[in-house]
Amino acid sequence: IEFGFNHVSTGQLLRDEVAKGTELGCCARVFLERGALVPDGTVLELMGRWMEVAGPDNGCLSDGFPRTLAQAVELDHWLGARGLKIDIAFYFHCDEALVVDRIAGRRVCSKCGRNFHLQSMPSKSDGVCDDCGGTLAQREDDSEAVVRRRFQIYTELTEPLVSYYAHWD
């Protein structure tokens, strides 16, 4: 819970499904590994389940959803059915080089999940987690090539949401 809101990360939910080996996770894995956007149907199924279990009834901070206009329209429908609406949408503009450096430099502990960064937040001992001694590794979807592909997809499919939310009440 951040700032009194539930936090939901679509990326984390997808990674959890992949780790569990679920049918949804197996479908998502193919797209995640190559830096492609997971299809709307898969993401909507995942988020629909999340809405039923945890739901945004007391407010939530959504990280990574919606990513497409189709997802935004469906989210509006789900919220409307609950008598809810989006109060605010944030848009963070970042240069591609900054995004690539930040994500491709991230390393994650295989045991506890803590994040490090090669330049801005390195571990005390190279490749070893400061907290639990686990091995630090780069996620498959954090390679430079995959990050550049994700940025391209963002420009094509996600950036139109800026206009969508700029004109909505």
URURWO-V496704 format. One record per pair of residues at least 12 apart in sequence whose C-alpha atoms are under 10 Angstrom apart, sorted by the first residue. I is the first residue (numbers start at 0). J is the second residue. D is the distance in whole Angstrom. If there is no record, write none. Layout:
i	j	d
I	J	D
I	J	D
This chain:
i	j	d
0	59	9
0	60	9
1	59	9
1	60	8
2	59	9
2	60	9
3	57	9
3	58	8
3	59	8
3	60	9
4	55	9
4	56	10
4	57	7
4	58	5
4	59	5
4	60	6
4	61	10
5	53	8
5	54	9
5	55	7
5	56	10
5	57	8
5	58	7
5	59	4
5	60	6
5	61	8
6	55	9
6	58	9
6	59	6
6	60	5
6	61	6
6	62	7
7	46	9
7	49	9
7	53	9
7	54	10
7	55	9
7	59	7
7	60	6
7	61	5
7	62	6
7	63	8
7	64	9
8	46	10
8	60	8
8	61	6
8	62	5
8	63	6
8	64	8
9	42	8
9	45	8
9	46	8
9	49	10
9	61	8
9	62	6
9	63	5
9	64	6
9	65	9
9	66	10
10	31	9
10	37	10
10	42	10
10	62	8
10	63	7
10	64	9
11	62	9
11	63	9
12	24	9
12	42	10
12	45	8
12	46	9
12	49	9
13	25	10
13	26	10
13	27	7
13	28	8
13	31	9
13	37	9
13	41	9
13	42	8
13	45	8
13	46	10
14	27	8
14	28	8
14	31	9
16	28	9
16	45	9
17	29	10
17	31	10
23	41	7
23	42	9
23	44	9
23	45	8
24	41	9
24	45	10
26	38	9
26	41	8
27	41	7
27	42	9
28	140	10
30	140	9
31	139	8
31	140	6
31	141	10
31	145	9
31	149	9
32	138	9
32	139	6
32	140	5
32	141	9
32	142	9
32	145	8
33	139	9
33	140	7
33	141	10
33	142	10
33	144	9
33	145	6
33	146	9
33	148	8
33	149	9
34	139	9
34	140	6
34	141	8
34	142	9
34	143	10
34	144	8
34	145	5
34	146	7
34	147	8
34	148	6
34	149	5
34	150	9
34	151	10
34	152	9
35	140	9
35	145	8
35	146	10
35	148	7
35	149	6
35	150	10
35	151	10
35	152	7
35	153	10
36	66	9
36	67	9
36	148	10
36	149	7
36	152	7
36	153	9
36	156	9
36	157	10
37	66	10
38	67	10
39	65	9
39	66	9
39	67	8
39	68	10
39	69	7
39	70	7
39	73	10
40	69	10
40	70	9
42	64	9
42	65	9
42	66	9
42	70	8
43	64	9
43	65	9
43	69	9
43	70	7
43	73	8
43	74	9
46	64	8
46	65	10
46	70	10
46	74	9
47	73	10
47	74	9
47	77	8
50	74	10
50	77	8
50	78	9
54	78	10
54	81	10
55	78	8
55	81	9
55	83	8
55	84	10
56	78	9
56	81	8
56	82	9
56	83	7
56	84	10
57	83	10
58	83	9
58	84	10
58	85	9
58	86	9
59	85	10
60	87	10
60	88	10
61	88	10
63	157	10
64	157	10
65	157	8
65	160	8
66	152	10
66	153	8
66	156	7
66	157	5
66	158	9
66	159	9
66	160	8
67	153	9
67	155	9
67	156	6
67	157	5
67	158	8
67	159	8
67	160	7
68	156	8
68	157	8
68	158	10
68	159	7
68	160	6
68	161	10
68	163	8
68	164	10
69	160	10
70	160	10
71	160	8
71	163	9
71	164	9
72	163	10
84	168	9
85	164	10
85	167	10
85	168	9
86	168	9
87	164	9
87	168	10
88	160	10
88	161	9
88	164	7
88	165	9
89	161	9
89	164	9
90	158	9
90	160	9
90	161	7
90	164	10
90	165	10
92	158	10
94	150	10
95	146	9
95	147	8
95	150	7
95	151	9
96	147	9
96	150	10
98	143	10
98	146	8
98	147	9
98	150	8
99	141	9
99	142	9
99	143	6
99	144	9
99	145	9
99	146	6
99	147	7
99	149	10
99	150	8
100	116	10
100	117	10
100	118	9
100	143	8
100	146	9
101	116	8
101	117	9
101	118	9
101	119	9
101	141	9
101	146	10
102	116	8
102	137	9
102	138	10
102	140	9
102	141	6
102	142	8
102	143	8
102	145	10
102	146	7
103	116	9
103	117	9
103	137	8
103	138	9
103	139	10
103	140	9
103	141	5
103	142	5
103	143	5
103	144	9
103	145	9
103	146	7
103	147	10
104	116	5
104	117	5
104	118	7
104	119	9
104	120	10
104	121	10
104	137	8
104	141	8
104	142	9
104	143	9
105	117	7
105	118	9
105	119	9
105	120	9
105	121	9
105	135	9
105	136	8
105	137	6
105	138	8
105	141	7
105	142	9
106	120	10
106	121	9
106	122	9
106	126	8
106	127	10
106	128	9
106	134	9
106	135	6
106	136	5
106	137	5
106	138	7
106	141	9
107	126	9
107	127	10
107	128	8
107	133	9
107	134	8
107	135	5
107	136	5
107	137	6
107	138	7
108	126	9
108	127	8
108	128	6
108	129	9
108	130	9
108	131	9
108	132	8
108	133	6
108	134	6
108	135	4
108	136	6
108	137	9
108	138	10
109	127	10
109	128	9
109	131	10
109	132	10
109	133	6
109	134	6
109	135	6
109	136	7
109	137	10
109	138	10
110	128	9
110	130	10
110	131	7
110	132	8
110	133	5
110	134	7
110	135	9
111	128	9
111	130	8
111	131	7
111	132	9
111	133	7
111	134	10
111	135	10
112	128	9
112	131	10
112	133	9
112	135	9
113	128	8
113	129	9
113	130	8
113	131	9
113	133	10
113	135	9
114	128	9
114	135	9
114	136	10
114	137	10
115	127	10
115	128	8
115	129	9
115	135	8
115	136	10
115	137	10
116	137	10
122	135	9
